[in-house]
Amino acid sequence: MKKNIEKMKKKQDLFSKYERTRKVLKTIINSSALPNQLREKAQTELNQLPRDTSIVRHKNFCILTGRGRSVYSGYKLSRLMLQKLSRDGMLTGFRKSS
């Protein structure tokens, strides 16, 4: 699991590094007021950026276990760890609903 966590952190760092550049290039490409030559140049520059800089390749994962399924985005914890920590009283505001 550590390998997956490190891999996703590298992708996050790469995304945050190129986020502003990608947004600028995308707005240039989608703007119909600009000339086609400039838009095509922006498209080639966007294609030359690393693939992992795209938001689509980013995935939420649990920060404790590295689990990629059923992750609560507000806490960045999987449902299993959320249950365990709330049962142990480590998270405030959670109560057993019975």
Secondary structure, 3 states (H helix, E strand, C coil): CHHHHHHHHHHHHHHHHHHHHHHHHHHHHHCCCCCHHHHHHHHHHHHHCCHHHCHHHCCCCCCCCCCCCCEECCCCEEHHHHHHHHHCCCCCCCCCCC
